[in-house]
Amino acid sequence: MIDDVLQEDRSTVDFCKKLVKMADNVAELMSGEKNYDMIAATSALQQQAAEIRQSQINWQSYKQSQMISQEDFACITTLDGERSNFIAQNGAQTVKTFLNLLSSVSKDSTIQYILVMIDDVLQEDRSRVDLFHEYTSKRKENLWSPFLNLLNRNDGFTINMASRILAKLACWSQGHERMSKSDLHFYLEFLKNQLQSNDDIQSVGRCLQMIVLEQLGGKQLVMQLLNHTDPNVRYEALLAVQKLMVHNWEYLGKQLEKENESKQGSTISGIRRD
């Protein structure tokens, strides 16, 4: 699959059709969160994630043993509960705590819990990926390393969740620095190998499709196919572009709704104070 996209002659009709099909599949995945959730709920990965969400991590013991700081303890225990308002007001601290925990905790079950929480945080609001990029950029840290390192662990769930988070951080960011060539090559090779050995092919395939479209310029290539000499390619490319555009407009609409709700909330608060 990845060899077809990266190595095949891009002028051939077969390649164009494969690329358009990939764009079409990703557009369907991205266009409807409800549909995505229904599909995801049937996968073994999501079923295990649901079980992990219900687990209770003894953060107090981590703090008492000085494996985590008081600051990170306060943050993660708050995130365990109602987190929307906390993240909105403490975005940098949220990212800092997540990255600190991934570097200081080694127990598989705790790592799994942290990754599920990070994935949920991103899934709830895609714009939160920018918090991760902004935090690491200001500190000149490598955002990708903590998650790429997890791809080398023996636990299959941890590997799949780290891969999902990498794809979201790479593809949902708005104008931030992309993966370096070396990191991207490592990640693509990992995904290629996982297609041969991973039980959750559906999850691996989604990550690969997202990366090819967003990181490797797949969207731009599909746009160029609107002028292809083959009418069938032009037609399929048009359908794929339409779906991708619908996703973009839906995302923009949701962002505007959130901004309006925030402004209305501020106005109401001001009236009450008066």
Number of C-alpha atoms within 10 A of each C-alpha: 12 16 8 13 17 12 9 13 12 14 10 9 16 14 17 24 18 15 26 27 17 23 27 22 17 22 24 17 18 18 19 13 13 10 13 13 12 10 13 15 15 10 14 13 19 18 12 14 21 13 10 19 16 9 11 10 16 10 17 14 11 16 16 11 10 10 15 19 16 13 12 19 18 14 21 19 15 14 17 12 9 10 17 13 10 15 19 12 11 15 17 15 18 24 22 18 19 18 17 16 20 17 11 12 15 10 8 14 15 19 19 22 20 23 24 23 19 19 19 14 17 18 15 12 12 17 16 19 23 18 21 20 23 17 18 18 14 8 8 9 11 12 21 20 11 15 20 19 11 18 18 12 12 10 13 15 22 24 21 23 24 22 23 20 22 22 21 18 26 23 19 17 19 13 8 14 12 17 17 11 9 9 14 18 12 13 22 17 12 17 21 17 12 17 18 9 10 15 14 16 14 14 19 21 19 17 23 23 22 24 21 22 20 17 16 14 11 20 19 12 17 27 16 12 25 18 14 17 10 12 12 12 21 21 15 20 27 19 17 24 21 14 19 20 14 16 18 14 12 14 16 12 12 12 15 12 12 12 12 12 12 11 12 12 11 11 12 11 11 10 8 7 7 6
